[in-house]
Each structure stands twice: as structure tokens, then as C-alpha cells.
């Protein structure tokens, strides 16, 4: 099954959280922060959203930073994705 986002939505796959601190301490799953860096998997077509024309800036393969608790989490074929609006993306990591 594939996910095809609509309008200004973007499907991202979260990058795994760090399991070790810089000093070498191993973190348990409960103490790890939710990752904010994600890879763009699919991009909607943009278009007219809420009465305004939206041009999609991000593209598949970009690494982006999203809001910590933004979007909707979905699981597809055993993989967890997050569907966010382009406006929930804070930056593109270069």
C-alpha cells in the first residue's frame, strides 16, 4: 500500500532517535525524545488551500525538521509515518 498525500500535506518518515548520549550513556526507549528530523517520503500537489495558492517547496528525499508534536501518525506496511502540512515543516536540513 502507498500513501498519496492530498493538497499541502507531506508524508515523512521519522529518523531514529539517538540511543546514546554524547557522553556514551545508553538511553531507554521511554527516555528518548521524539525525533524531529524526518525524511520526506511523498508530497501532495499543493494548489488552493483555505483560499490561498500553496506552492510545494519540499520534495521527496529532503530531510526536514517538523514541529515536535505536529501531524498525524500512521502505520503502513509495518512502517510508521507522520502526515504533516507543509506549514508544519520548520526547516529543510542541508
C-alpha positions in Angstrom: 0.0 0.0 0.0 1.3 3.5 -0.8 0.4 6.8 0.8 -0.5 9.7 -1.6 -1.0 13.0 0.3 -3.6 15.5 -0.8 -3.4 19.3 -1.1 -0.5 20.7 1.0 0.2 17.5 3.0 3.6 15.8 3.2 4.3 12.2 4.3 7.5 12.0 6.3 9.3 9.1 7.9 10.9 10.0 11.3 14.6 9.4 11.6 15.5 7.1 14.5 16.2 8.9 17.9 19.6 8.8 19.4 20.1 5.8 21.6 23.3 7.1 23.2 24.2 10.5 24.7 27.3 12.3 23.6 29.0 11.0 26.8 28.1 7.4 25.9 25.2 6.7 28.2 22.6 4.4 26.6 19.0 5.7 26.7 16.0 3.6 27.3 13.1 3.9 24.8 11.0 5.7 27.4 13.6 8.4 28.0 14.3 9.1 24.3 12.8 12.3 22.9 10.5 12.1 19.9 12.7 12.7 16.8 12.1 16.0 15.0 14.2 15.2 11.9 12.4 13.3 9.2 12.8 12.3 5.6 10.1 13.3 3.1 8.5 10.2 1.5 5.7 11.8 -0.5 4.5 15.3 -1.3 1.0 16.5 -2.2 0.3 18.6 -5.3 -0.3 21.9 -3.4 -2.9 24.1 -5.1 -5.7 26.1 -3.5 -5.8 25.6 0.3 -8.0 27.7 2.6 -8.5 30.2 -0.2 -4.7 30.7 -0.8 -2.5 29.2 -3.5 0.1 26.9 -2.0 3.3 26.0 -3.8 5.1 22.9 -2.6 8.7 23.7 -1.6 9.8 20.4 -0.2 10.4 17.3 -2.4 10.8 13.6 -1.9 14.2 12.8 -0.3 14.5 16.1 1.6 15.4 15.8 5.3 13.3 18.2 7.3 12.6 19.4 10.8 9.0 19.2 11.9 7.2 20.5 15.0 7.7 18.1 17.9 4.0 17.1 18.1 2.7 18.1 14.7 0.9 15.9 12.2 -0.9 12.6 12.3 0.9 9.3 12.9 0.0 6.4 10.6 1.4 2.9 10.2 1.6 1.4 6.7 3.1 -2.0 6.0 4.7 -2.0 9.4 6.4 1.3 9.0 5.5 4.4 11.0 4.9 7.7 9.1 3.8 11.1 10.0 1.5 13.2 7.8 2.0 16.9 8.2 1.0 20.1 6.4 3.9 21.9 4.7 3.4 24.8 7.1 4.2 22.4 10.0 7.7 21.9 8.5 10.1 24.3 10.2 13.2 23.8 8.1 15.0 21.7 5.4 18.2 20.2 6.6 21.0 20.6 4.1 
